[in-house]
Amino acid sequence: MVSLQQVRSCDRVMENSQQYVTIQQPLKLDAKHYGYWKVSIKQAIQSDEMDAWFVVEEGWTAPVVMDAKGLEIPKSKKD
């Protein structure tokens, strides 16, 4: 169960997503630590770039380009 103090702490952390998360010890992903882990990971991804967070929420699609015939083909990794 997450305490009210932990929720308030998480709210303060989420207010400024441009600050990086400082992790003093390994995060334990279990029911007891899930609330902290969830906020910490979300903040770390968002602080890097918001587009990265949109990929987490919406899913990633491979970039494509149009060939000479007008068909979409996967964009090469070097491009």
Secondary structure, 3 states (H helix, E strand, C coil): CCCHHHHHHHHHHHHCCCCCCCCCCCCCCCCCCHHHHHHHHHHHHHHHCHHHHHHHHHCCCCCEEECCCCCEEECCCCC
